[in-house]
Amino acid sequence: MEYRALGKTGLRVSALGFGCGNVGGLMVRGTPGERERAVARAIELGINYFDTAPLYGDGLSEEHLGATLKTLAADVLIGTKFRLTAGDLKDIRGAVARSLEVSLKRLRRERVDLFQLHNLIGGPDALAVAQVRGEVVAALQRLQQEGKTRFFGITALGDPSALHEVVTAGVFDTAQVCYNLLNPSAGFPIPAGFPAPDFRLLLARCREHTMGVIGIRALAAGALSGTPSRHPVAVPTVAPIASGPDYATDVTRAQKLSPLVQEGHAADLVEAALRFVVTGDAVSTVLLGYSSLDQLEHAAAAVAKGPLPPAAVERVRSLWRQM
Ligand SMILES: NC(=O)c1ccc[n+]([C@@H]2O[C@H](COP(=O)([O-])OP(=O)(O)OC[C@H]3O[C@@H](n4cnc5c(N)ncnc54)[C@H](OP(=O)(O)O)[C@@H]3O)[C@@H](O)[C@H]2O)c1
């Protein structure tokens, strides 16, 4: 496993991380045996970063991750999150602290390595930049001083200008960035009329401020497998994030990338999608949501093949022009 610097934190994270979210769902709906086997195997493969949140299975993901790591007596890096509701905005500091207390109890730990804002930033139903840079940062700095989180970060979803502003503030250690073959705009200029929101090279902005980047939705929730069927443990229906209007459209667009496989650039679309995200060093770790141990094995083998060669990246760029 390759390890990469997580911004200026001093931590080194595995290029492939473990997403304990609701979509793949192994850490939410898997049996205790399945969860233990998957986490043990992930650690054996060298994965050292696990991402969870209170919202994943309404606390079940944190609870299960905590229990599994205790059973395995495993020491890994853990990131969790907090999402503020409209009612929390009267007392952001208190709400952030209370959320972490509950998370620590579920995770059975005294502290987490990373505590991240889970709200959208900028625009309707989102926190304003001023709230994030002001009260949210103050709340997080206090928790850091108390030793309850080592570092803190954002989810880089919401209004692109607002995201660039928050990154430019230079206060956050990390950003979870949606970056994949269906929406490469955080890393590449996209053609005019490209059917996805434009993050306007956010990865370069993160680099300018030495923020650690955690790649999310590398497979567009599974659509980048190019097949519409879902694993029984996965959520049966899923809303896209920053890609097409629905999952079926994402699958259809993913299929347009199949020349990458037909022309021998990758063994399958999943491999192409994962190797795309680890190409270059802009992303510290790519999180993947797993439904099964097989998916974990497959992902680790894909990432082990390393970045896509320049000819494959050029081919992807030509395919984007036809999407
Ligand atoms: N901060 C945020 O707001 C945020 C948002 C989204 C995600 N995340 C984090 O990022 C993680 C990953 O995101 P995600 O789970 O939403 O999306 P994702 O990783 O793009 O997609 C997960 C889906 O990909 C498919 N898959 C995984 N490995 C595969 C393989 N080897 N071969 C074929 N298909 C495979 C599975 O689909 P099937 O089950 O249908 O087979 C799985 O459900 C989450 O667990 C979470 O930790 C954070």
The ligand as an ORCA input file, in Angstrom:
! r2SCAN-3c Opt
* xyz 0 1
  N     -18.554     14.007      3.564
  C     -19.559     13.614      2.809
  O     -20.577     14.311      2.668
  C     -19.478     12.289      2.098
  C     -20.348     12.035      1.045
  C     -20.262     10.791      0.386
  C     -19.330      9.869      0.796
  N     -18.505     10.117      1.843
  C     -17.530      9.110      2.300
  O     -16.982      8.466      1.157
  C     -17.242      7.060      1.213
  C     -17.462      6.525     -0.185
  O     -18.622      7.124     -0.770
  P     -19.915      6.320     -1.206
  O     -19.950      4.989     -0.550
  O     -21.055      7.218     -1.037
  O     -19.694      6.154     -2.778
  P     -18.654      5.294     -3.629
  O     -17.504      4.865     -2.830
  O     -18.452      6.038     -4.887
  O     -19.558      4.031     -4.035
  C     -19.800      2.940     -3.210
  C     -20.431      1.838     -4.072
  O     -19.498      1.468     -5.075
  C     -19.668      0.112     -5.399
  N     -18.353     -0.557     -5.247
  C     -17.443     -0.414     -4.273
  N     -16.359     -1.166     -4.507
  C     -16.591     -1.809     -5.656
  C     -15.849     -2.720     -6.416
  N     -14.624     -3.094     -6.027
  N     -16.394     -3.192     -7.548
  C     -17.620     -2.786     -7.950
  N     -18.381     -1.907     -7.266
  C     -17.863     -1.419     -6.134
  C     -20.689     -0.477     -4.455
  O     -21.922     -0.512     -5.170
  P     -22.902     -1.793     -5.015
  O     -23.123     -1.909     -3.559
  O     -24.129     -1.463     -5.739
  O     -22.167     -2.960     -5.551
  C     -20.756      0.554     -3.342
  O     -22.024      0.622     -2.778
  C     -18.425      6.906      2.149
  O     -18.471      5.641      2.753
  C     -18.144      7.997      3.149
  O     -17.199      7.535      4.088
  C     -18.547     11.320      2.486
*
